[in-house]
Amino acid sequence: QVQLVESGGGLVQAGGSLRLSCAASGRTFRLYAMGWFRQAPGKEREFVATISWSGGNTYYSDSAKGRFTISRDNAKNTVYLQMISLKPEDTAVYYCAAKHTLYSGNYYTGNEYDYWGQGTQVTVSS
């Protein structure tokens, strides 16, 4: 069982930056690939980024590529999402998710993940 707690969301102006964190419970964090997803009001949940258990493989959505960076610190049981050049269309609840695997694949569908956090709100004003 893994519990995930996101933090770092908030209100930011367009062009600004935020760093989201997702803290995981348990001793086996390093056995999980991690992902970030987001859901805007009235829209379906969408993939943002994923990182392999070792941190050696990352994959981004087209909207995140070049602006967002996913990283992880296995010693701290934490995964991060650094976001720069934020746009109003980035406004959403951001969720982190964990998938138990040691394969360094690109896991970009929500159904592939085993555990989810409660989410953190990111609001980008124009």
C-alpha positions as a Markdown table, in Angstrom:
| # | Residue | x | y | z |
|---|---|---|---|---|
| 1 | Gln | 0.0 | 0.0 | 0.0 |
| 2 | Val | 1.3 | 3.4 | -0.9 |
| 3 | Gln | -0.2 | 6.7 | 0.2 |
| 4 | Leu | 0.5 | 9.8 | -1.9 |
| 5 | Val | 0.2 | 13.4 | -0.8 |
| 6 | Glu | 0.6 | 16.3 | -3.2 |
| 7 | Ser | 1.6 | 19.8 | -2.3 |
| 8 | Gly | 2.8 | 23.0 | -3.9 |
| 9 | Gly | -0.2 | 24.0 | -5.8 |
| 10 | Gly | -1.5 | 27.6 | -5.7 |
| 11 | Leu | -2.4 | 30.7 | -7.7 |
| 12 | Val | 0.2 | 32.1 | -10.1 |
| 13 | Gln | 0.2 | 34.5 | -12.9 |
| 14 | Ala | 0.7 | 33.5 | -16.5 |
| 15 | Gly | 4.4 | 33.1 | -17.2 |
| 16 | Gly | 5.1 | 32.1 | -13.6 |
| 17 | Ser | 6.4 | 28.9 | -12.1 |
| 18 | Leu | 5.4 | 26.4 | -9.5 |
| 19 | Arg | 7.0 | 23.2 | -8.2 |
| 20 | Leu | 4.7 | 20.4 | -7.1 |
| 21 | Ser | 5.7 | 17.7 | -4.7 |
| 22 | Cys | 4.3 | 14.3 | -4.1 |
| 23 | Ala | 5.4 | 12.5 | -0.9 |
| 24 | Ala | 4.9 | 8.8 | -0.8 |
| 25 | Ser | 4.6 | 6.6 | 2.3 |
| 26 | Gly | 6.3 | 3.3 | 2.6 |
| 27 | Arg | 9.8 | 1.8 | 2.1 |
| 28 | Thr | 9.3 | 0.7 | -1.5 |
| 29 | Phe | 9.0 | 4.0 | -3.3 |
| 30 | Arg | 11.9 | 3.1 | -5.5 |
| 31 | Leu | 9.9 | 0.2 | -6.9 |
| 32 | Tyr | 7.3 | 2.5 | -8.4 |
| 33 | Ala | 7.1 | 4.4 | -11.6 |
| 34 | Met | 5.5 | 7.8 | -10.9 |
| 35 | Gly | 3.3 | 10.0 | -13.0 |
| 36 | Trp | 1.6 | 13.3 | -12.9 |
| 37 | Phe | -1.9 | 13.8 | -14.3 |
| 38 | Arg | -4.2 | 16.8 | -14.3 |
| 39 | Gln | -7.9 | 17.4 | -14.6 |
| 40 | Ala | -9.5 | 20.8 | -15.5 |
| 41 | Pro | -13.1 | 21.6 | -14.7 |
| 42 | Gly | -15.4 | 19.9 | -17.2 |
| 43 | Lys | -12.6 | 18.0 | -18.9 |
| 44 | Glu | -11.2 | 14.5 | -18.7 |
| 45 | Arg | -8.1 | 13.7 | -16.7 |
| 46 | Glu | -5.0 | 13.9 | -18.9 |
| 47 | Phe | -1.5 | 12.7 | -18.6 |
| 48 | Val | 1.3 | 15.2 | -17.9 |
| 49 | Ala | 4.5 | 13.4 | -17.2 |
| 50 | Thr | 6.0 | 10.1 | -16.0 |
| 51 | Ile | 9.3 | 9.0 | -14.5 |
| 52 | Ser | 10.7 | 5.5 | -14.2 |
| 53 | Trp | 11.6 | 3.9 | -10.8 |
| 54 | Ser | 15.3 | 4.9 | -11.2 |
| 55 | Gly | 14.6 | 8.4 | -12.6 |
| 56 | Gly | 16.5 | 7.4 | -15.7 |
| 57 | Asn | 13.5 | 7.6 | -18.1 |
| 58 | Thr | 11.0 | 10.4 | -18.4 |
| 59 | Tyr | 8.2 | 11.1 | -20.8 |
| 60 | Tyr | 6.0 | 14.1 | -21.2 |
| 61 | Ser | 2.8 | 15.1 | -22.9 |
| 62 | Asp | 3.1 | 17.5 | -25.8 |
| 63 | Ser | 1.7 | 20.3 | -23.7 |
| 64 | Ala | 4.2 | 19.7 | -20.9 |
| 65 | Lys | 7.3 | 19.2 | -23.0 |
| 66 | Gly | 9.8 | 21.9 | -22.7 |
| 67 | Arg | 8.0 | 23.6 | -19.8 |
| 68 | Phe | 7.6 | 20.9 | -17.2 |
| 69 | Thr | 10.2 | 18.7 | -15.6 |
| 70 | Ile | 9.5 | 15.6 | -13.6 |
| 71 | Ser | 12.1 | 14.4 | -11.2 |
| 72 | Arg | 12.3 | 12.2 | -8.1 |
| 73 | Asp | 14.3 | 11.7 | -5.0 |
| 74 | Asn | 14.1 | 8.1 | -3.8 |
| 75 | Ala | 15.9 | 8.9 | -0.6 |
| 76 | Lys | 13.1 | 11.3 | 0.3 |
| 77 | Asn | 10.2 | 9.2 | -1.2 |
| 78 | Thr | 9.2 | 12.3 | -3.3 |
| 79 | Val | 8.5 | 13.0 | -6.9 |
| 80 | Tyr | 8.4 | 16.6 | -8.2 |
| 81 | Leu | 6.9 | 18.5 | -11.1 |
| 82 | Gln | 8.7 | 21.7 | -11.9 |
| 83 | Met | 6.5 | 23.9 | -14.0 |
| 84 | Ile | 7.6 | 27.1 | -15.8 |
| 85 | Ser | 6.1 | 29.4 | -18.3 |
| 86 | Leu | 2.6 | 28.6 | -16.9 |
| 87 | Lys | -0.4 | 29.3 | -19.0 |
| 88 | Pro | -4.1 | 29.8 | -18.0 |
| 89 | Glu | -4.8 | 26.5 | -19.8 |
| 90 | Asp | -2.6 | 24.7 | -17.2 |
| 91 | Thr | -5.2 | 25.4 | -14.6 |
| 92 | Ala | -6.3 | 22.1 | -13.2 |
| 93 | Val | -6.1 | 19.8 | -10.2 |
| 94 | Tyr | -2.8 | 18.0 | -10.4 |
| 95 | Tyr | -2.6 | 14.4 | -9.3 |
| 96 | Cys | 0.4 | 12.1 | -8.7 |
| 97 | Ala | 0.1 | 8.4 | -9.2 |
| 98 | Ala | 2.3 | 5.4 | -8.6 |
| 99 | Lys | 2.7 | 2.2 | -10.6 |
| 100 | His | 4.5 | -0.8 | -9.2 |
| 101 | Thr | 7.0 | -1.8 | -11.8 |
| 102 | Leu | 10.7 | -2.0 | -12.4 |
| 103 | Tyr | 10.3 | -1.7 | -16.2 |
| 104 | Ser | 11.3 | 1.7 | -17.6 |
| 105 | Gly | 8.4 | 2.1 | -19.9 |
| 106 | Asn | 6.3 | 5.2 | -20.6 |
| 107 | Tyr | 3.1 | 4.8 | -18.6 |
| 108 | Tyr | 0.8 | 7.5 | -19.8 |
| 109 | Thr | -2.6 | 6.2 | -19.2 |
| 110 | Gly | -4.3 | 6.5 | -15.8 |
| 111 | Asn | -5.5 | 2.9 | -15.8 |
| 112 | Glu | -1.9 | 1.7 | -15.6 |
| 113 | Tyr | -1.4 | 3.2 | -12.2 |
| 114 | Asp | -2.1 | 1.5 | -8.9 |
| 115 | Tyr | -2.3 | 4.4 | -6.4 |
| 116 | Trp | -3.4 | 8.0 | -6.6 |
| 117 | Gly | -3.1 | 11.1 | -4.4 |
| 118 | Gln | -5.8 | 13.5 | -3.6 |
| 119 | Gly | -4.6 | 16.2 | -5.9 |
| 120 | Thr | -3.4 | 19.8 | -5.6 |
| 121 | Gln | -5.1 | 22.8 | -7.3 |
| 122 | Val | -3.0 | 24.9 | -9.7 |
| 123 | Thr | -4.6 | 28.1 | -10.9 |
| 124 | Val | -2.9 | 30.3 | -13.5 |
| 125 | Ser | -4.4 | 33.7 | -14.0 |
| 126 | Ser | -4.1 | 35.7 | -17.2 |
